[in-house]
Amino acid sequence: MTANRVVLDVLAGKKTAVPPLWMMRQAGRYLPEYRETRKRAGSFLDLCYNPDLAVEVTLQPIRRFGFDASILFSDILVIPHALGRSLRFEEGRGPLLEPISAEEIERLDGKRFHEHLEPVYETVRRLRRELPQETTLIGFCGAPWTVATYMIAGHGTPDQAPARLFGYRHPEAMDTLLTTLADWSAAYLLRQAEAGADVLQIFDSWSGVLDEACFDRFCVGPVASIVSKVRAVYPDIPIIGFPKGAGANYKNYREQTGVTALGLDWTVPLTQARSLQALGPVQGNLDPLRLVAGGRALDEGVDAILDHLSDGPLIFNLGHGITPETPVGHVEAMVRRVRQGKL
Ligand SMILES: Cc1c2[nH]c(c1CCC(=O)O)Cc1[nH]c(c(CCC(=O)O)c1C)Cc1[nH]c(c(CCC(=O)O)c1C)Cc1[nH]c(c(C)c1CCC(=O)O)C2
């Protein structure tokens, strides 16, 4: 067990000469080999539940770019699916679920939860065997609030108005839903850790639409509960929290949830990022559109992050997922620039 995983060093609070890097959504449609495998799989969900193909797409960006971390290929919405809710992904429309009612929240059924997710656990076990020793394997789940927004609306929306309204109109049902999701998400992460995940990330893509009180109740509380349940079994496993759009709430989120590191979106000013880094490791935060544009926009974005954050524990990443229209050559240019430092 002499694996030299630089991501784990950073998560232990060390700064490194060159920051380790990976990208959110690094296995995805910008890669021709992903599109090829995706065609063979059938639907997107078939790909998530097929360990052979899920392992293959997870490894593709590692082979191409030699990233320091690999993230399990799956989706945050397999949790409601495993709790008996319908789910499908439609080309061009994203996820579609049957919107859940306040009454149905009481009847969420986890009897077959782990059985349903067994292919995901199998994917994690195989990945830990097949990845290079030095590559960190990241498992993940969605944060309860973000998962709940899709369960309530039944699809993506620009501002998650249906879930916010639901929270005001049915506060008790909302608390039950978030508690149920937090309990099952913790159980899911524990199985991923048992299967070989080195690090866990909690994606809260929609935390930026909430007012202060709702942020505390819907984001901070449920994530803190997941962190404490995971830590009760794996006290040392690093957990990255990514409350996208949390803005002025980032500090409070870090202190109250107990996450090891903060994932920062690209709107976080680098001076604020530096103050947050004084409290612990940070990950981020290049605007994914700088990566689409390439050239000067990309170089300046990368350099600004390195200038401000290289003195402390930093995992270089995007501030959100890579988009399908990103040229592969721009990813190569980003990797070169991060690894060589400013020329
Ligand atoms: C909100 C959310 C979802 N899924 C996820 C989030 C949180 C992070 C974020 O905000 O991006 C997380 C996610 N989704 C996916 C991963 C895999 C690991 C990785 O490479 O990062 C991860 C970590 C694969 C995926 N998940 C999805 C794709 C594209 C589907 C395809 O290949 O057809 C991938 C590669 C589909 C998905 N899944 C989801 C949506 C809204 C969509 C449709 C949008 C889109 O098409 O890009 C829900």
The ligand as an SDF file (V2000), in Angstrom:
LIG
                    3D

 48 52  0  0  0  0  0  0  0  0999 V2000
  -27.6030   17.7800  -11.3820 C   0  0  0  0  0  0  0  0  0  0  0  0
  -26.7770   16.5440  -11.6950 C   0  0  0  0  0  0  0  0  0  0  0  0
  -27.2000   15.4200  -12.4780 C   0  0  0  0  0  0  0  0  0  0  0  0
  -26.1340   14.5260  -12.4980 N   0  0  0  0  0  0  0  0  0  0  0  0
  -25.0810   15.0170  -11.7740 C   0  0  0  0  0  0  0  0  0  0  0  0
  -25.4790   16.2650  -11.2310 C   0  0  0  0  0  0  0  0  0  0  0  0
  -24.6530   17.1090  -10.2890 C   0  0  0  0  0  0  0  0  0  0  0  0
  -23.5700   17.8330  -10.9650 C   0  0  0  0  0  0  0  0  0  0  0  0
  -23.9960   18.8080  -12.0160 C   0  0  0  0  0  0  0  0  0  0  0  0
  -24.7120   19.7740  -11.6750 O   0  0  0  0  0  0  0  0  0  0  0  0
  -23.6110   18.6150  -13.1660 O   0  0  0  0  0  0  0  0  0  0  0  0
  -23.7940   14.3860  -11.4940 C   0  0  0  0  0  0  0  0  0  0  0  0
  -23.1720   13.5330  -12.5120 C   0  0  0  0  0  0  0  0  0  0  0  0
  -23.6480   13.1450  -13.7260 N   0  0  0  0  0  0  0  0  0  0  0  0
  -22.7400   12.3620  -14.3540 C   0  0  0  0  0  0  0  0  0  0  0  0
  -21.6420   12.1730  -13.4760 C   0  0  0  0  0  0  0  0  0  0  0  0
  -20.5260   11.1960  -13.8050 C   0  0  0  0  0  0  0  0  0  0  0  0
  -19.2090   11.3960  -13.3600 C   0  0  0  0  0  0  0  0  0  0  0  0
  -18.4150   12.5070  -14.0200 C   0  0  0  0  0  0  0  0  0  0  0  0
  -17.7920   12.2360  -15.0630 O   0  0  0  0  0  0  0  0  0  0  0  0
  -18.3990   13.6230  -13.4660 O   0  0  0  0  0  0  0  0  0  0  0  0
  -21.8800   12.9270  -12.3320 C   0  0  0  0  0  0  0  0  0  0  0  0
  -21.0040   13.1420  -11.1030 C   0  0  0  0  0  0  0  0  0  0  0  0
  -22.8600   11.7610  -15.6860 C   0  0  0  0  0  0  0  0  0  0  0  0
  -23.8560   12.2980  -16.6370 C   0  0  0  0  0  0  0  0  0  0  0  0
  -25.1550   12.6490  -16.3670 N   0  0  0  0  0  0  0  0  0  0  0  0
  -25.7850   13.0150  -17.5200 C   0  0  0  0  0  0  0  0  0  0  0  0
  -24.8530   12.9120  -18.6080 C   0  0  0  0  0  0  0  0  0  0  0  0
  -25.1590   13.1750  -20.0740 C   0  0  0  0  0  0  0  0  0  0  0  0
  -26.1010   12.1170  -20.5840 C   0  0  0  0  0  0  0  0  0  0  0  0
  -25.6960   11.4250  -21.8600 C   0  0  0  0  0  0  0  0  0  0  0  0
  -24.5860   10.9190  -22.0140 O   0  0  0  0  0  0  0  0  0  0  0  0
  -26.5930   11.3450  -22.7030 O   0  0  0  0  0  0  0  0  0  0  0  0
  -23.6490   12.4510  -18.0540 C   0  0  0  0  0  0  0  0  0  0  0  0
  -22.3670   12.1120  -18.7730 C   0  0  0  0  0  0  0  0  0  0  0  0
  -27.2110   13.4130  -17.6390 C   0  0  0  0  0  0  0  0  0  0  0  0
  -27.7720   14.2980  -16.6140 C   0  0  0  0  0  0  0  0  0  0  0  0
  -27.7680   14.0530  -15.2710 N   0  0  0  0  0  0  0  0  0  0  0  0
  -28.3660   15.1050  -14.5970 C   0  0  0  0  0  0  0  0  0  0  0  0
  -28.8010   16.0420  -15.5690 C   0  0  0  0  0  0  0  0  0  0  0  0
  -29.4950   17.3500  -15.2550 C   0  0  0  0  0  0  0  0  0  0  0  0
  -28.4500   15.5230  -16.8220 C   0  0  0  0  0  0  0  0  0  0  0  0
  -28.8060   16.0970  -18.1590 C   0  0  0  0  0  0  0  0  0  0  0  0
  -27.9540   17.2370  -18.5250 C   0  0  0  0  0  0  0  0  0  0  0  0
  -26.9930   16.8510  -19.5930 C   0  0  0  0  0  0  0  0  0  0  0  0
  -27.4260   16.2080  -20.5640 O   0  0  0  0  0  0  0  0  0  0  0  0
  -25.8040   17.2340  -19.4780 O   0  0  0  0  0  0  0  0  0  0  0  0
  -28.5080   15.2070  -13.1310 C   0  0  0  0  0  0  0  0  0  0  0  0
  1  2  1  0
  2  3  2  0
  2  6  1  0
  3  4  1  0
  3 48  1  0
  4  5  1  0
  5  6  2  0
  5 12  1  0
  6  7  1  0
  7  8  1  0
  8  9  1  0
  9 10  2  0
  9 11  1  0
 12 13  1  0
 13 14  1  0
 13 22  2  0
 14 15  1  0
 15 16  2  0
 15 24  1  0
 16 17  1  0
 16 22  1  0
 17 18  1  0
 18 19  1  0
 19 20  2  0
 19 21  1  0
 22 23  1  0
 24 25  1  0
 25 26  1  0
 25 34  2  0
 26 27  1  0
 27 28  2  0
 27 36  1  0
 28 29  1  0
 28 34  1  0
 29 30  1  0
 30 31  1  0
 31 32  2  0
 31 33  1  0
 34 35  1  0
 36 37  1  0
 37 38  1  0
 37 42  2  0
 38 39  1  0
 39 40  2  0
 39 48  1  0
 40 41  1  0
 40 42  1  0
 42 43  1  0
 43 44  1  0
 44 45  1  0
 45 46  2  0
 45 47  1  0
M  END
$$$$
